[in-house]
Amino acid sequence: MSSSSSRPDAAFFRTQSSAPIVSGKRSGSYFSQSQSGGLGNSRPLFSYEELVKATNGFSQENLLGEGGFGCVYKGVLPDGRVVAVKQLKIGGGQGDREFKAEVETLSRIHHRHLVSIVGHCISDDRRLLIYDYVSNNDLYFHLHASKEVLDWATRVRIAAGAARGLAYLHEDCHPRIIHRDIKSSNILLEDNFDARVSDFGLARLALDCNTHITTRVMGTFGYLAPEYASSGKLTEKSDVYSFGVVLLELITGRKPVDTSQPLGEESLVEWARPLISHAVETEEFDSLEDPKLGGNYVGSEMFRMIEAAGACVRHSAAKRPRMGQVVRALESLSAEDLTNGMRLGESEVFDSAQQSAEIRLFRRMAFGSQNYSTDFFTHSSHNSRDQNV
């Protein structure tokens, strides 16, 4: 992908090292490793009979869930590898050409925080995709259905990992990829709660020669950016809005749309807007924080995540940050990486002028003048690219 330094919003963040979001044994690579069964540039073609056997006849017991394009089943390949098999609905809107294009696109995506494709199947009018199986359910389940409470550090870890995966799609794929259906149920979790963004069945390529795609609206109510929902105009900033809704879920524990809430408060974003402004002005988070956290969070981290969420869900797409910038903001929340175990506020890095400038930027983006534009970014002398995401 060509350098993004020519874009007006590319200059704010300085170039940083490509250290992983969370340190650990896997820190040597961000990319999915090739495994037996063919995870190279070519994707194996599975027979339908093989997948019937792997999924126990696409049994109800193997059903993992159902998305906009079809059902997903757990399967076991002959070599013992566990996979997720996505069986597209017949007439679901994806023809042979689109299906093959999706497979070709997915075959080029390798990233620690994205779900990898294993193979595909074309049999008569049947179309199937085979993905790596991610074992620990999804973020929606852990926030809204599980009896176990996600602690704050885990929420930060998930937010940062998912942001990196989405930034990779937007800024490092050739051509760029817009997900179109970012939501908590499409953020799958490993056993160690590493996040992996899933479900590229709705993804379309954003050609470098175009600034947006106008098409029929596809996505999930409660996560759709206003300009996308109203006109079908799709850009990377549409994904940024949806990711902001996910951040609000992590902060508040509320669903994007909750009809059990009082009239006028069903929408998470509309309910949260005035509370975000109050929280940033007063540094009082009681009205926003998930009660299940019991107040167990780092205040400076909560403050920063609230600011990032507010910036992402701006009504105007032009006033939202790019995902690479969101990654930079969320990186500063990871004390384990940036401060070698020290608490935020004790670190020279966190207290640097650069971090202060980033905080001022997100405050201005989320709650500043309606005349704000991305020209603000040209005030910085730094030119950077979110490399090696």
C-alpha positions as a Markdown table, in Angstrom:
| # | Residue | x | y | z |
|---|---|---|---|---|
| 1 | Met | 0.0 | 0.0 | 0.0 |
| 2 | Ser | 1.3 | 3.4 | -0.8 |
| 3 | Ser | 2.4 | 5.7 | 2.1 |
| 4 | Ser | -0.4 | 7.4 | 3.9 |
| 5 | Ser | 1.7 | 10.5 | 4.7 |
| 6 | Ser | 0.0 | 12.4 | 1.9 |
| 7 | Arg | -3.3 | 12.2 | 3.7 |
| 8 | Pro | -4.1 | 15.1 | 6.0 |
| 9 | Asp | -4.9 | 12.9 | 9.0 |
| 10 | Ala | -1.7 | 10.8 | 8.6 |
| 11 | Ala | 0.7 | 13.2 | 10.3 |
| 12 | Phe | -0.4 | 13.4 | 13.9 |
| 13 | Phe | 1.1 | 10.2 | 15.5 |
| 14 | Arg | 4.8 | 9.7 | 15.6 |
| 15 | Thr | 6.2 | 6.4 | 14.3 |
| 16 | Gln | 6.4 | 3.9 | 17.2 |
| 17 | Ser | 8.0 | 0.5 | 17.4 |
| 18 | Ser | 5.9 | -2.5 | 16.4 |
| 19 | Ala | 5.7 | -4.0 | 19.9 |
| 20 | Pro | 2.6 | -6.1 | 20.4 |
| 21 | Ile | -0.4 | -4.8 | 22.2 |
| 22 | Val | 0.1 | -7.4 | 25.0 |
| 23 | Ser | 3.5 | -8.9 | 25.7 |
| 24 | Gly | 3.9 | -12.6 | 26.0 |
| 25 | Lys | 5.1 | -15.8 | 24.3 |
| 26 | Arg | 3.3 | -14.8 | 21.0 |
| 27 | Ser | 4.9 | -11.4 | 20.8 |
| 28 | Gly | 7.3 | -12.3 | 18.0 |
| 29 | Ser | 4.7 | -12.1 | 15.2 |
| 30 | Tyr | 1.4 | -10.4 | 14.5 |
| 31 | Phe | 0.7 | -12.7 | 11.7 |
| 32 | Ser | -1.2 | -16.0 | 11.6 |
| 33 | Gln | 1.3 | -18.8 | 11.1 |
| 34 | Ser | 1.0 | -21.3 | 8.2 |
| 35 | Gln | -0.1 | -24.7 | 9.4 |
| 36 | Ser | -0.5 | -28.1 | 7.8 |
| 37 | Gly | -3.6 | -28.1 | 5.7 |
| 38 | Gly | -2.6 | -25.2 | 3.6 |
| 39 | Leu | -2.4 | -21.7 | 5.0 |
| 40 | Gly | -0.1 | -20.4 | 2.3 |
| 41 | Asn | -1.1 | -18.2 | -0.6 |
| 42 | Ser | -3.2 | -21.0 | -2.1 |
| 43 | Arg | -6.3 | -22.2 | -0.3 |
| 44 | Pro | -7.3 | -25.8 | -0.5 |
| 45 | Leu | -10.5 | -26.7 | -2.1 |
| 46 | Phe | -12.6 | -29.0 | 0.1 |
| 47 | Ser | -15.2 | -31.3 | -1.2 |
| 48 | Tyr | -18.7 | -31.0 | 0.2 |
| 49 | Glu | -18.6 | -34.6 | 1.4 |
| 50 | Glu | -15.5 | -33.8 | 3.5 |
| 51 | Leu | -17.3 | -30.9 | 5.2 |
| 52 | Val | -20.4 | -33.0 | 5.8 |
| 53 | Lys | -18.3 | -35.5 | 7.6 |
| 54 | Ala | -16.3 | -32.8 | 9.5 |
| 55 | Thr | -19.4 | -31.2 | 10.8 |
| 56 | Asn | -21.3 | -34.4 | 11.6 |
| 57 | Gly | -23.7 | -33.7 | 8.8 |
| 58 | Phe | -24.0 | -30.0 | 9.7 |
| 59 | Ser | -25.8 | -31.1 | 12.8 |
| 60 | Gln | -27.5 | -28.7 | 15.3 |
| 61 | Glu | -25.0 | -29.8 | 17.9 |
| 62 | Asn | -22.2 | -28.4 | 15.7 |
| 63 | Leu | -24.0 | -25.1 | 15.0 |
| 64 | Leu | -22.0 | -22.2 | 16.3 |
| 65 | Gly | -24.2 | -19.4 | 15.1 |
| 66 | Glu | -25.9 | -17.7 | 12.1 |
| 67 | Gly | -24.9 | -14.5 | 10.4 |
| 68 | Gly | -26.2 | -12.4 | 7.5 |
| 69 | Phe | -25.0 | -14.8 | 4.9 |
| 70 | Gly | -25.5 | -18.1 | 6.5 |
| 71 | Cys | -24.8 | -20.5 | 9.3 |
| 72 | Val | -21.4 | -21.4 | 10.9 |
| 73 | Tyr | -20.6 | -24.9 | 12.1 |
| 74 | Lys | -17.8 | -26.4 | 14.1 |
| 75 | Gly | -15.9 | -29.1 | 12.2 |
| 76 | Val | -13.0 | -31.4 | 12.7 |
| 77 | Leu | -10.7 | -32.2 | 9.7 |
| 78 | Pro | -9.2 | -35.6 | 9.2 |
| 79 | Asp | -5.9 | -34.4 | 10.7 |
| 80 | Gly | -7.7 | -33.4 | 13.9 |
| 81 | Arg | -7.7 | -29.7 | 13.2 |
| 82 | Val | -10.8 | -27.9 | 14.5 |
| 83 | Val | -12.3 | -25.4 | 12.1 |
| 84 | Ala | -15.4 | -23.2 | 11.6 |
| 85 | Val | -17.4 | -23.9 | 8.4 |
| 86 | Lys | -19.5 | -21.0 | 7.1 |
| 87 | Gln | -22.3 | -22.4 | 4.9 |
| 88 | Leu | -23.6 | -19.5 | 2.8 |
| 89 | Lys | -27.4 | -19.2 | 2.4 |
| 90 | Ile | -28.6 | -20.0 | -1.1 |
| 91 | Gly | -29.7 | -16.8 | -2.7 |
| 92 | Gly | -28.0 | -14.9 | 0.1 |
| 93 | Gly | -26.7 | -12.3 | -2.3 |
| 94 | Gln | -23.3 | -13.7 | -3.0 |
| 95 | Gly | -22.8 | -15.2 | -6.5 |
| 96 | Asp | -19.9 | -17.2 | -7.8 |
| 97 | Arg | -17.9 | -14.2 | -8.8 |
| 98 | Glu | -18.3 | -12.5 | -5.4 |
| 99 | Phe | -17.6 | -15.7 | -3.6 |
| 100 | Lys | -14.4 | -16.3 | -5.5 |
| 101 | Ala | -13.4 | -12.7 | -5.0 |
| 102 | Glu | -13.9 | -13.0 | -1.3 |
| 103 | Val | -11.8 | -16.2 | -1.1 |
| 104 | Glu | -9.0 | -14.4 | -3.0 |
| 105 | Thr | -9.2 | -11.5 | -0.7 |
| 106 | Leu | -9.2 | -13.6 | 2.4 |
| 107 | Ser | -6.2 | -15.6 | 1.2 |
| 108 | Arg | -4.0 | -12.6 | 1.5 |
| 109 | Ile | -5.0 | -11.7 | 5.0 |
| 110 | His | -2.6 | -12.9 | 7.8 |
| 111 | His | -2.7 | -11.1 | 11.1 |
| 112 | Arg | -2.6 | -12.1 | 14.7 |
| 113 | His | -5.9 | -10.3 | 15.4 |
| 114 | Leu | -7.9 | -11.5 | 12.3 |
| 115 | Val | -9.5 | -14.9 | 11.8 |
| 116 | Ser | -7.6 | -16.9 | 9.1 |
| 117 | Ile | -9.2 | -18.8 | 6.3 |
| 118 | Val | -8.4 | -22.4 | 5.8 |
| 119 | Gly | -10.2 | -23.2 | 2.6 |
| 120 | His | -13.4 | -23.1 | 0.6 |
| 121 | Cys | -15.9 | -25.3 | -1.1 |
| 122 | Ile | -17.9 | -25.0 | -4.3 |
| 123 | Ser | -20.4 | -27.8 | -4.9 |
| 124 | Asp | -23.3 | -27.2 | -7.3 |
| 125 | Asp | -25.0 | -24.2 | -5.8 |
| 126 | Arg | -23.4 | -24.6 | -2.4 |
| 127 | Arg | -20.7 | -22.1 | -1.3 |
| 128 | Leu | -18.8 | -22.6 | 1.9 |
| 129 | Leu | -15.8 | -21.0 | 3.6 |
| 130 | Ile | -13.6 | -22.7 | 6.2 |
| 131 | Tyr | -12.0 | -20.6 | 8.9 |
| 132 | Asp | -9.7 | -21.2 | 11.8 |
| 133 | Tyr | -11.7 | -22.1 | 14.9 |
| 134 | Val | -11.5 | -19.6 | 17.7 |
| 135 | Ser | -12.2 | -21.3 | 21.0 |
| 136 | Asn | -13.5 | -18.8 | 23.6 |
| 137 | Asn | -16.7 | -17.5 | 22.1 |
| 138 | Asp | -17.1 | -13.9 | 21.2 |
| 139 | Leu | -17.1 | -10.5 | 23.0 |
| 140 | Tyr | -20.9 | -10.2 | 22.9 |
| 141 | Phe | -21.2 | -13.4 | 24.8 |
| 142 | His | -18.7 | -12.4 | 27.5 |
| 143 | Leu | -20.2 | -8.9 | 27.9 |
| 144 | His | -23.9 | -9.7 | 27.7 |
| 145 | Ala | -24.5 | -13.4 | 28.4 |
| 146 | Ser | -21.7 | -14.9 | 30.4 |
| 147 | Lys | -22.0 | -15.2 | 34.2 |
| 148 | Glu | -18.3 | -14.3 | 34.5 |
| 149 | Val | -17.4 | -10.6 | 34.5 |
| 150 | Leu | -14.7 | -9.4 | 32.1 |
| 151 | Asp | -12.2 | -7.5 | 34.2 |
| 152 | Trp | -11.0 | -4.1 | 33.1 |
| 153 | Ala | -7.5 | -5.2 | 32.0 |
| 154 | Thr | -9.1 | -7.9 | 29.8 |
| 155 | Arg | -11.4 | -5.3 | 28.2 |
| 156 | Val | -8.4 | -3.1 | 27.4 |
| 157 | Arg | -6.6 | -6.0 | 25.9 |
| 158 | Ile | -9.6 | -6.9 | 23.7 |
| 159 | Ala | -10.1 | -3.3 | 22.5 |
| 160 | Ala | -6.5 | -2.9 | 21.6 |
| 161 | Gly | -6.3 | -6.2 | 19.7 |
| 162 | Ala | -9.5 | -5.7 | 17.8 |
| 163 | Ala | -8.3 | -2.2 | 16.8 |
| 164 | Arg | -5.1 | -3.5 | 15.4 |
| 165 | Gly | -6.9 | -6.1 | 13.3 |
| 166 | Leu | -9.3 | -3.5 | 11.9 |
| 167 | Ala | -6.5 | -1.0 | 11.3 |
| 168 | Tyr | -4.6 | -3.7 | 9.3 |
| 169 | Leu | -7.6 | -4.2 | 7.0 |
| 170 | His | -7.9 | -0.5 | 6.4 |
| 171 | Glu | -4.3 | 0.5 | 6.1 |
| 172 | Asp | -2.1 | -2.4 | 5.2 |
| 173 | Cys | -4.2 | -4.6 | 2.8 |
| 174 | His | -3.9 | -4.2 | -0.9 |
| 175 | Pro | -6.4 | -3.0 | -1.8 |
| 176 | Arg | -7.9 | -1.7 | 1.4 |
| 177 | Ile | -10.7 | -3.7 | 3.0 |
| 178 | Ile | -13.8 | -2.3 | 4.7 |
| 179 | His | -15.4 | -4.8 | 7.1 |
| 180 | Arg | -18.9 | -3.4 | 7.0 |
| 181 | Asp | -20.2 | -5.4 | 10.0 |
| 182 | Ile | -18.0 | -4.6 | 13.0 |
| 183 | Lys | -19.8 | -5.6 | 16.2 |
| 184 | Ser | -19.0 | -7.4 | 19.5 |
| 185 | Ser | -20.3 | -10.7 | 18.1 |
| 186 | Asn | -17.7 | -10.5 | 15.3 |
| 187 | Ile | -14.8 | -10.1 | 17.7 |
| 188 | Leu | -13.9 | -13.7 | 18.6 |
| 189 | Leu | -11.7 | -14.5 | 21.6 |
| 190 | Glu | -8.9 | -16.9 | 22.2 |
| 191 | Asp | -8.6 | -18.7 | 25.5 |
| 192 | Asn | -6.2 | -16.0 | 26.7 |
| 193 | Phe | -8.7 | -13.3 | 25.5 |
| 194 | Asp | -6.6 | -12.2 | 22.5 |
| 195 | Ala | -9.2 | -10.7 | 20.1 |
| 196 | Arg | -9.6 | -11.8 | 16.5 |
| 197 | Val | -11.9 | -9.9 | 14.2 |
| 198 | Ser | -14.1 | -12.3 | 12.2 |
| 199 | Asp | -16.7 | -12.5 | 9.5 |
| 200 | Phe | -15.5 | -11.1 | 6.3 |
| 201 | Gly | -18.6 | -12.3 | 4.4 |
| 202 | Leu | -19.8 | -8.7 | 4.3 |
| 203 | Ala | -16.4 | -7.2 | 3.5 |
| 204 | Arg | -15.9 | -5.5 | 0.2 |
| 205 | Leu | -12.7 | -4.0 | -1.3 |
| 206 | Ala | -12.3 | -0.3 | -1.2 |
| 207 | Leu | -10.3 | 0.4 | -4.4 |
| 208 | Asp | -7.5 | 2.9 | -4.0 |
| 209 | Cys | -8.9 | 5.0 | -6.8 |
| 210 | Asn | -12.2 | 5.6 | -5.0 |
| 211 | Thr | -12.8 | 7.4 | -1.7 |
| 212 | His | -16.0 | 5.6 | -1.0 |
| 213 | Ile | -18.3 | 2.9 | -2.1 |
| 214 | Thr | -22.1 | 3.4 | -2.5 |
| 215 | Thr | -24.0 | 0.2 | -2.3 |
| 216 | Arg | -26.9 | -1.4 | -0.5 |
| 217 | Val | -26.6 | -1.1 | 3.3 |
| 218 | Met | -25.4 | -4.3 | 5.0 |
| 219 | Gly | -24.6 | -4.5 | 8.7 |
| 220 | Thr | -26.2 | -4.7 | 12.1 |
| 221 | Phe | -28.6 | -2.2 | 13.6 |
| 222 | Gly | -27.1 | -0.3 | 16.5 |
| 223 | Tyr | -23.6 | -0.3 | 14.9 |
| 224 | Leu | -24.3 | 1.4 | 11.6 |
| 225 | Ala | -22.7 | 4.8 | 11.0 |
| 226 | Pro | -25.4 | 7.4 | 10.3 |
| 227 | Glu | -24.1 | 8.3 | 6.8 |
| 228 | Tyr | -24.0 | 4.6 | 5.8 |
| 229 | Ala | -27.4 | 3.8 | 7.2 |
| 230 | Ser | -29.0 | 6.8 | 5.4 |
| 231 | Ser | -27.3 | 6.8 | 2.0 |
| 232 | Gly | -25.2 | 3.7 | 1.7 |
| 233 | Lys | -22.1 | 5.7 | 1.4 |
| 234 | Leu | -19.4 | 3.5 | 2.8 |
| 235 | Thr | -15.8 | 4.4 | 3.9 |
| 236 | Glu | -13.3 | 3.2 | 6.5 |
| 237 | Lys | -14.9 | 5.8 | 8.8 |
| 238 | Ser | -18.1 | 3.7 | 8.8 |
| 239 | Asp | -16.1 | 0.9 | 10.4 |
| 240 | Val | -14.6 | 3.4 | 12.9 |
| 241 | Tyr | -18.1 | 4.4 | 14.0 |
| 242 | Ser | -19.0 | 0.7 | 14.6 |
| 243 | Phe | -15.8 | 0.2 | 16.5 |
| 244 | Gly | -16.7 | 3.1 | 18.7 |
| 245 | Val | -20.0 | 1.4 | 19.6 |
| 246 | Val | -17.9 | -1.7 | 20.6 |
| 247 | Leu | -15.8 | 0.5 | 22.8 |
| 248 | Leu | -19.0 | 1.8 | 24.5 |
| 249 | Glu | -20.1 | -1.7 | 25.1 |
| 250 | Leu | -16.8 | -2.4 | 26.8 |
| 251 | Ile | -17.0 | 0.7 | 28.9 |
| 252 | Thr | -20.7 | 0.5 | 29.9 |
| 253 | Gly | -21.6 | -3.2 | 29.6 |
| 254 | Arg | -24.8 | -2.2 | 27.7 |
| 255 | Lys | -26.0 | -3.6 | 24.4 |
| 256 | Pro | -26.0 | -1.3 | 21.3 |
| 257 | Val | -29.8 | -1.4 | 21.3 |
| 258 | Asp | -31.7 | -2.3 | 24.4 |
| 259 | Thr | -35.4 | -2.1 | 24.3 |
| 260 | Ser | -35.7 | -2.7 | 28.0 |
| 261 | Gln | -34.2 | 0.7 | 28.6 |
| 262 | Pro | -36.5 | 3.8 | 29.1 |
| 263 | Leu | -37.9 | 5.5 | 26.1 |
| 264 | Gly | -35.3 | 7.5 | 24.4 |
| 265 | Glu | -32.4 | 5.6 | 26.0 |
| 266 | Glu | -32.6 | 2.4 | 23.9 |
| 267 | Ser | -29.7 | 3.4 | 21.6 |
| 268 | Leu | -26.3 | 3.1 | 23.4 |
| 269 | Val | -24.7 | 5.9 | 21.4 |
| 270 | Glu | -27.5 | 8.4 | 21.9 |
| 271 | Trp | -27.7 | 7.6 | 25.6 |
| 272 | Ala | -24.0 | 7.8 | 26.0 |
| 273 | Arg | -23.3 | 11.1 | 24.1 |
| 274 | Pro | -24.1 | 13.6 | 26.9 |
| 275 | Leu | -22.6 | 11.2 | 29.5 |
| 276 | Ile | -19.3 | 11.1 | 27.6 |
| 277 | Ser | -19.1 | 14.9 | 27.5 |
| 278 | His | -19.7 | 15.0 | 31.3 |
| 279 | Ala | -17.2 | 12.3 | 32.0 |
| 280 | Val | -14.5 | 14.1 | 30.0 |
| 281 | Glu | -15.2 | 17.4 | 31.6 |
| 282 | Thr | -15.4 | 16.2 | 35.2 |
| 283 | Glu | -13.4 | 12.9 | 35.1 |
| 284 | Glu | -16.4 | 11.3 | 36.9 |
| 285 | Phe | -17.3 | 8.0 | 35.3 |
| 286 | Asp | -20.1 | 6.6 | 37.5 |
| 287 | Ser | -22.8 | 7.3 | 34.9 |
| 288 | Leu | -20.9 | 5.4 | 32.2 |
| 289 | Glu | -18.9 | 2.6 | 33.8 |
| 290 | Asp | -20.2 | -0.9 | 33.7 |
| 291 | Pro | -21.7 | -1.6 | 37.2 |
| 292 | Lys | -20.3 | -5.1 | 37.0 |
| 293 | Leu | -16.8 | -3.8 | 37.2 |
| 294 | Gly | -17.5 | -2.6 | 40.7 |
| 295 | Gly | -15.3 | 0.4 | 40.2 |
| 296 | Asn | -12.3 | -1.8 | 39.6 |
| 297 | Tyr | -10.5 | 0.0 | 36.8 |
| 298 | Val | -7.7 | 2.5 | 36.3 |
| 299 | Gly | -9.2 | 6.0 | 36.0 |
| 300 | Ser | -6.7 | 7.3 | 33.5 |
| 301 | Glu | -7.4 | 4.3 | 31.3 |
| 302 | Met | -11.2 | 4.7 | 31.5 |
| 303 | Phe | -10.8 | 8.4 | 30.7 |
| 304 | Arg | -8.8 | 7.6 | 27.6 |
| 305 | Met | -11.1 | 4.9 | 26.3 |
| 306 | Ile | -14.1 | 7.1 | 26.8 |
| 307 | Glu | -12.4 | 9.8 | 24.8 |
| 308 | Ala | -11.5 | 7.4 | 22.0 |
| 309 | Ala | -15.1 | 6.1 | 21.9 |
| 310 | Gly | -16.5 | 9.6 | 21.7 |
| 311 | Ala | -14.2 | 10.4 | 18.8 |
| 312 | Cys | -15.2 | 7.3 | 16.9 |
| 313 | Val | -18.9 | 7.9 | 17.1 |
| 314 | Arg | -18.9 | 11.4 | 15.9 |
| 315 | His | -21.9 | 12.0 | 13.6 |
| 316 | Ser | -19.6 | 13.4 | 10.9 |
| 317 | Ala | -17.4 | 10.8 | 9.3 |
| 318 | Ala | -14.7 | 13.4 | 8.5 |
| 319 | Lys | -14.4 | 14.2 | 12.2 |
| 320 | Arg | -13.7 | 10.6 | 13.2 |
| 321 | Pro | -10.1 | 9.3 | 13.6 |
| 322 | Arg | -8.6 | 6.6 | 11.4 |
| 323 | Met | -8.2 | 3.2 | 12.9 |
| 324 | Gly | -4.4 | 3.6 | 12.9 |
| 325 | Gln | -4.9 | 6.6 | 15.2 |
| 326 | Val | -7.3 | 4.7 | 17.4 |
| 327 | Val | -4.6 | 2.0 | 17.8 |
| 328 | Arg | -2.1 | 4.7 | 18.9 |
| 329 | Ala | -4.6 | 5.9 | 21.5 |
| 330 | Leu | -5.4 | 2.5 | 22.8 |
| 331 | Glu | -1.7 | 1.5 | 22.9 |
| 332 | Ser | -1.2 | 4.0 | 25.7 |
| 333 | Leu | -3.7 | 2.1 | 27.8 |
| 334 | Ser | -1.5 | -1.0 | 27.9 |
| 335 | Ala | 0.7 | -0.4 | 30.9 |
| 336 | Glu | 2.3 | -3.8 | 30.5 |
| 337 | Asp | 3.8 | -2.8 | 27.1 |
| 338 | Leu | 4.5 | 0.9 | 27.5 |
| 339 | Thr | 5.6 | 1.1 | 31.1 |
| 340 | Asn | 7.2 | -2.3 | 31.9 |
| 341 | Gly | 4.6 | -3.0 | 34.5 |
| 342 | Met | 4.4 | 0.4 | 36.1 |
| 343 | Arg | 1.0 | 2.0 | 36.6 |
| 344 | Leu | -0.1 | 4.6 | 34.0 |
| 345 | Gly | 0.9 | 8.0 | 35.2 |
| 346 | Glu | 4.3 | 6.8 | 36.5 |
| 347 | Ser | 5.7 | 6.3 | 33.1 |
| 348 | Glu | 7.8 | 8.8 | 31.2 |
| 349 | Val | 6.2 | 7.6 | 28.0 |
| 350 | Phe | 2.6 | 8.2 | 29.2 |
| 351 | Asp | 3.5 | 11.7 | 30.5 |
| 352 | Ser | 5.2 | 12.7 | 27.4 |
| 353 | Ala | 4.1 | 15.7 | 25.3 |
| 354 | Gln | 3.1 | 13.4 | 22.5 |
| 355 | Gln | 0.6 | 11.5 | 24.8 |
| 356 | Ser | -0.7 | 14.8 | 26.0 |
| 357 | Ala | -1.2 | 16.0 | 22.4 |
| 358 | Glu | -3.1 | 12.8 | 21.6 |
| 359 | Ile | -5.4 | 13.3 | 24.5 |
| 360 | Arg | -6.1 | 16.9 | 23.5 |
| 361 | Leu | -6.7 | 15.6 | 19.9 |
| 362 | Phe | -9.3 | 13.0 | 21.0 |
| 363 | Arg | -11.0 | 15.5 | 23.3 |
| 364 | Arg | -11.3 | 18.0 | 20.4 |
| 365 | Met | -12.5 | 15.4 | 18.0 |
| 366 | Ala | -15.2 | 14.1 | 20.3 |
| 367 | Phe | -16.4 | 17.3 | 21.8 |
| 368 | Gly | -14.9 | 20.2 | 20.0 |
| 369 | Ser | -16.2 | 22.7 | 17.5 |
| 370 | Gln | -18.5 | 21.5 | 14.7 |
| 371 | Asn | -16.1 | 23.3 | 12.4 |
| 372 | Tyr | -13.4 | 20.8 | 13.2 |
| 373 | Ser | -11.9 | 19.1 | 10.2 |
| 374 | Thr | -9.1 | 16.7 | 9.6 |
| 375 | Asp | -6.9 | 19.7 | 8.6 |
| 376 | Phe | -6.2 | 19.8 | 12.4 |
| 377 | Phe | -3.7 | 16.9 | 11.8 |
| 378 | Thr | -1.6 | 19.0 | 9.5 |
| 379 | His | -0.5 | 21.1 | 12.5 |
| 380 | Ser | 1.8 | 18.3 | 13.6 |
| 381 | Ser | 5.2 | 18.0 | 12.0 |
| 382 | His | 5.3 | 14.2 | 12.4 |
| 383 | Asn | 4.8 | 12.0 | 9.4 |
| 384 | Ser | 4.0 | 8.4 | 10.2 |
| 385 | Arg | 2.4 | 5.3 | 9.0 |
| 386 | Asp | 0.8 | 2.6 | 11.1 |
| 387 | Gln | 3.3 | -0.1 | 10.1 |
| 388 | Asn | 3.4 | -3.7 | 11.0 |
| 389 | Val | 0.0 | -3.7 | 12.6 |
